[in-house]
């Protein structure tokens, strides 16, 4: 635990979801900080970083919720894998998780002073949840970074409202991912981008369905850029 001594890690509940709250130990609990929500994949669980999250060079508040379903030695958000594509067994629970997470994010921002809107990132099932949340509750976040994720076809938008709020979605996908096929995700985002959605697809070479060092390095760059775009205070963005 000595290597984590500069972090304050506590466990809480919101909207029925257990989550880890990770803050710099030298920042008071009521400090207004950027919030990053990190969603684990299937059979994963929240794991506090040993050093500053993504080795970021500025203080951030990280929320790591835990999926509600037991899966092996870890937890899951949905009871089935997305490997075989869309099904009601996947999309039904996904909608329920989206609703729970949207409610939890409101509670987190009420409990923990937040600068701007949260940045949300997720891997695999967490990536699917991140994308679905961005599409259905765009008011809840500023950026969505989807790693090895996908949007079930039943939830893929087919029309674009130019006057509606849209969250930028940046997808990172391993070029060698055979669990959630890279080409399927790429084609889906191409369709959405053609409609007008602010989405980007980025292939990570020599990467399977995993948190490869290259994927983490790219995520770090993207999060740093998103943090630079945040307002100086929540007041500046009209939020409290």
C-alpha positions as semicolon CSV with decimal commas, in nm:
position;residue;x (nm);y (nm);z (nm)
1;X;0,000;0,000;0,000
2;X;0,296;0,234;0,037
3;X;0,307;0,292;-0,338
4;X;-0,050;0,425;-0,316
5;X;0,014;0,652;-0,020
6;X;-0,025;0,968;-0,229
7;X;-0,379;0,858;-0,330
8;X;-0,693;0,857;-0,120
9;X;-0,908;0,557;-0,214
10;X;-1,253;0,514;-0,059
11;X;-1,554;0,295;-0,133
12;X;-1,908;0,429;-0,176
13;X;-2,251;0,356;-0,329
14;X;-2,466;0,561;-0,569
15;X;-2,785;0,456;-0,752
16;X;-2,726;0,101;-0,634
17;X;-2,374;0,085;-0,779
18;X;-2,063;0,037;-0,567
19;X;-1,772;0,255;-0,672
20;X;-1,419;0,346;-0,578
21;X;-1,341;0,713;-0,537
22;X;-0,975;0,791;-0,609
23;X;-0,842;1,137;-0,526
24;X;-0,501;1,296;-0,465
25;X;-0,433;1,268;-0,094
26;X;-0,321;1,631;-0,078
27;X;-0,650;1,758;-0,230
28;X;-0,936;1,820;0,014
29;X;-1,252;1,613;-0,047
30;X;-1,443;1,929;-0,147
31;X;-1,184;2,040;-0,404
32;X;-1,330;2,112;-0,747
33;X;-1,153;1,868;-0,979
34;X;-1,207;1,722;-1,325
35;X;-1,388;1,389;-1,299
36;X;-1,295;1,079;-1,496
37;X;-1,528;0,779;-1,488
38;X;-1,355;0,451;-1,580
39;X;-1,568;0,144;-1,657
40;X;-1,409;-0,201;-1,641
41;X;-1,468;-0,486;-1,885
42;X;-1,639;-0,823;-1,846
43;X;-1,488;-1,030;-1,562
44;X;-1,294;-0,721;-1,450
45;X;-1,324;-0,503;-1,143
46;X;-1,222;-0,157;-1,024
47;X;-0,849;-0,149;-0,962
48;X;-0,694;0,165;-0,812
49;X;-0,385;0,283;-1,000
50;X;-0,049;0,252;-0,830
51;X;0,042;0,604;-0,939
52;X;-0,159;0,897;-1,068
53;X;-0,430;0,775;-1,305
54;X;-0,276;0,742;-1,654
55;X;0,026;0,924;-1,507
56;X;-0,162;1,250;-1,562
57;X;0,028;1,559;-1,454
58;X;-0,272;1,736;-1,300
59;X;-0,506;1,643;-1,014
60;X;-0,822;1,456;-1,116
61;X;-1,098;1,272;-0,935
62;X;-1,146;0,920;-1,069
63;X;-1,466;0,720;-1,024
64;X;-1,442;0,345;-1,079
65;X;-1,784;0,178;-1,048
66;X;-1,821;-0,198;-1,018
67;X;-2,046;-0,399;-1,246
68;X;-2,338;-0,552;-1,052
69;X;-2,308;-0,907;-1,190
70;X;-2,061;-1,172;-1,078
71;X;-1,845;-1,305;-1,363
72;X;-1,567;-1,550;-1,276
73;X;-1,325;-1,379;-1,040
74;X;-1,460;-1,037;-1,133
75;X;-1,779;-0,860;-1,234
76;X;-1,979;-0,776;-1,545
77;X;-2,226;-0,514;-1,662
78;X;-2,427;-0,749;-1,884
79;X;-2,479;-1,125;-1,841
80;X;-2,361;-1,220;-2,192
81;X;-2,061;-1,140;-2,404
82;X;-2,087;-0,911;-2,707
83;X;-1,872;-1,157;-2,901
84;X;-2,172;-1,302;-3,084
85;X;-2,335;-0,968;-3,163
86;X;-2,661;-0,808;-3,056
87;X;-2,934;-0,989;-2,862
88;X;-3,201;-0,891;-2,612
89;X;-2,993;-1,068;-2,345
90;X;-2,726;-0,806;-2,413
91;X;-2,920;-0,492;-2,507
92;X;-3,190;-0,529;-2,237
93;X;-2,946;-0,532;-1,944
94;X;-2,737;-0,267;-2,121
95;X;-3,031;-0,025;-2,117
96;X;-3,081;-0,094;-1,747
97;X;-2,712;-0,030;-1,675
98;X;-2,722;0,294;-1,876
99;X;-3,015;0,419;-1,668
100;X;-2,839;0,327;-1,343
101;X;-2,515;0,488;-1,449
102;X;-2,685;0,808;-1,567
103;X;-2,848;0,840;-1,224
104;X;-2,520;0,762;-1,049
105;X;-2,336;1,029;-1,248
106;X;-2,583;1,291;-1,126
107;X;-2,518;1,179;-0,768
108;X;-2,141;1,182;-0,816
109;X;-2,145;1,541;-0,941
110;X;-2,365;1,643;-0,647
111;X;-2,137;1,475;-0,394
112;X;-1,802;1,563;-0,547
113;X;-1,738;1,917;-0,680
114;X;-1,661;1,870;-1,047
115;X;-1,497;2,103;-1,296
116;X;-1,680;2,084;-1,625
117;X;-1,853;1,761;-1,726
118;X;-1,704;1,416;-1,659
119;X;-1,485;1,233;-1,907
120;X;-1,600;0,872;-1,944
121;X;-1,388;0,585;-2,064
122;X;-1,448;0,212;-2,070
123;X;-1,303;-0,114;-2,195
124;X;-1,498;-0,397;-2,366
125;X;-1,837;-0,416;-2,188
126;X;-1,737;-0,091;-2,020
127;X;-1,671;0,053;-2,365
128;X;-2,013;-0,058;-2,489
129;X;-2,168;0,108;-2,185
130;X;-1,964;0,425;-2,242
131;X;-2,085;0,457;-2,602
132;X;-2,447;0,382;-2,512
133;X;-2,439;0,640;-2,232
134;X;-2,292;0,903;-2,465
135;X;-2,569;0,845;-2,719
136;X;-2,860;0,840;-2,473
137;X;-2,744;1,084;-2,202
138;X;-2,512;1,332;-2,376
139;X;-2,578;1,589;-2,104
140;X;-2,391;1,371;-1,854
141;X;-2,039;1,390;-2,001
142;X;-1,798;1,594;-2,208
143;X;-1,608;1,317;-2,389
144;X;-1,643;0,943;-2,438
145;X;-1,337;0,726;-2,498
146;X;-1,438;0,375;-2,600
147;X;-1,176;0,100;-2,589
148;X;-1,251;-0,230;-2,763
149;X;-1,621;-0,148;-2,757
150;X;-1,921;-0,146;-2,987
151;X;-2,283;-0,031;-2,997
152;X;-2,548;-0,306;-3,027
153;X;-2,724;-0,273;-3,363
154;X;-3,059;-0,220;-3,189
155;X;-2,917;0,097;-3,030
156;X;-2,725;0,230;-3,330
157;X;-2,877;0,562;-3,442
158;X;-3,008;0,583;-3,797
159;X;-3,087;0,956;-3,805
160;X;-2,900;1,264;-3,689
161;X;-3,051;1,572;-3,525
162;X;-2,814;1,860;-3,589
163;X;-2,981;2,069;-3,318
164;X;-2,943;1,806;-3,045
165;X;-2,651;1,773;-2,806
166;X;-2,391;1,520;-2,917
167;X;-2,090;1,397;-2,720
168;X;-1,768;1,334;-2,915
169;X;-1,694;0,961;-2,915
170;X;-1,339;0,846;-2,985
171;X;-1,303;0,471;-3,025
172;X;-0,972;0,290;-2,980
173;X;-0,978;-0,066;-3,110
174;X;-0,708;-0,329;-3,135
175;X;-0,641;-0,418;-3,498
176;X;-0,617;-0,786;-3,399
177;X;-0,925;-0,791;-3,174
178;X;-1,132;-1,101;-3,251
179;X;-1,360;-1,079;-2,945
180;X;-1,534;-0,759;-3,054
181;X;-1,430;-0,747;-3,417
182;X;-1,238;-0,435;-3,515
183;X;-1,395;-0,416;-3,862
184;X;-1,747;-0,432;-3,721
185;X;-1,677;-0,136;-3,495
186;X;-1,505;0,058;-3,772
187;X;-1,794;0,012;-4,015
188;X;-2,044;0,113;-3,751
189;X;-1,863;0,436;-3,671
190;X;-1,820;0,513;-4,041
191;X;-2,200;0,490;-4,078
192;X;-2,252;0,718;-3,779
193;X;-1,993;0,969;-3,897
194;X;-2,157;0,978;-4,240
195;X;-2,483;1,074;-4,067
196;X;-2,304;1,356;-3,886
197;X;-2,218;1,218;-3,544
198;X;-1,888;1,342;-3,392
199;X;-1,724;1,000;-3,380
200;X;-1,372;0,884;-3,458
201;X;-1,231;0,535;-3,500
202;X;-0,864;0,466;-3,435
203;X;-0,696;0,131;-3,490
204;X;-0,418;0,025;-3,252
205;X;-0,171;-0,201;-3,438
206;X;-0,064;-0,540;-3,299
207;X;-0,329;-0,525;-3,029
208;X;-0,591;-0,789;-2,950
209;X;-0,879;-0,755;-2,703
210;X;-0,662;-0,605;-2,432
211;X;-0,532;-0,295;-2,256
212;X;-0,210;-0,289;-2,454
213;X;0,061;-0,034;-2,363
214;X;0,001;0,135;-2,698
215;X;-0,372;0,168;-2,628
216;X;-0,311;0,308;-2,280
217;X;-0,053;0,554;-2,415
218;X;-0,302;0,677;-2,676
219;X;-0,578;0,705;-2,415
220;X;-0,344;0,915;-2,200
221;X;-0,288;1,157;-2,489
222;X;-0,660;1,188;-2,554
223;X;-0,751;1,242;-2,189
224;X;-0,480;1,507;-2,152
225;X;-0,621;1,688;-2,454
226;X;-0,975;1,668;-2,314
227;X;-0,858;1,807;-1,981
228;X;-0,696;2,103;-2,156
229;X;-1,032;2,182;-2,318
230;X;-1,217;2,193;-1,986
231;X;-1,330;2,525;-1,836
232;X;-1,121;2,667;-1,555
233;X;-1,415;2,636;-1,313
234;X;-1,761;2,480;-1,314
235;X;-1,904;2,831;-1,293
236;X;-1,754;2,911;-1,632
237;X;-1,950;2,627;-1,788
238;X;-2,274;2,714;-1,612
239;X;-2,258;2,405;-1,393
240;X;-2,258;2,354;-1,023
